[in-house]
Amino acid sequence: MNSGYSSSMLVTRNLNDVFFLLRSNSKSRLLNNDSHFNDNFSVSFSDDKIALLSNEDLECGQDIQSSVPPDWVKMMDEVQYELTRIRTRIENCQELQNKYMGKHSLVNEEQNTIQQEKINSATSEVSSLLCHCKKLIVLLEESNVYDTQTTKILRKNVESALSKSLSELVIIFKNNQQKYFNYINSRSNNVSSFLVTPGDDFGNFLEESIFDGNDQFSEELNVMQIQQIMENESMSKEREKCIINILQS
């Protein structure tokens, strides 16, 4: 009984010693900085209710005003959502391009035109989303008015991660577009060399073919095909300029 009671008293006495030590250190700290004491504590030096620890971030020395997340957290969630949308749209655009390159029709030009319009629409949407996401990240970088030192470091890490994810998506989109442009240019060059600079044997063959009495129809067909190729090349250049602008922004 006595040993247990003595042990309990010993533990209690040790805890009290720790309490008094913390209070003494707190008072000493306040004595060394009276202005800090007056600003943060409305108690006198002799008051036993003096705080043992100051209401500060011990690592960074900043006041902790609230446990509410900073405003830029919502913007971070929006950027992550936009990155998910961009990734999905890039996959859809790539699927359309692969379908066009794998099943391109040399006869049904109407079907080719429909496919190209879908690809153009998907490409424009991805470009717009990339620009919008870039602007959101810039706004996130500028939203640092009320950041403490800790949240500022956290925000910079978030900015770095989001920028890296966006750059990876831009590279994927650029590679897909380059592959598609190479296909369009290659096909355009092949068809142009076939239609514009035929050899003598090819010309003799046309003269002896069933189009002997339909020279005007043959010329119109060639002109229409050349115009279609030129339009494709023009669209390819416009898309390439759009990608370059995105990368430079």
Secondary structure by P-SEA (a helix, b strand, c coil): caaaaaaaaaaaaaaaaaaaaaaaaaaaaaaacaaaaaaccccccccccccccccccccccccccccccccaaaaaaaaaaaaaaaaaaaaaaaaaaaaaaaccccccaaaaaaaaaaaaaaaaaaaaaaaaaaaaaaaaaaccccccaaaaaaaaaaaaaaaaaaaaaaaaaaaaaaaaaaaaaaaaaaaaaacccccaaaaaaaaaccccccaaaaaaaaaaaaaaaaaaaaaaaaaaaaaaaaaac
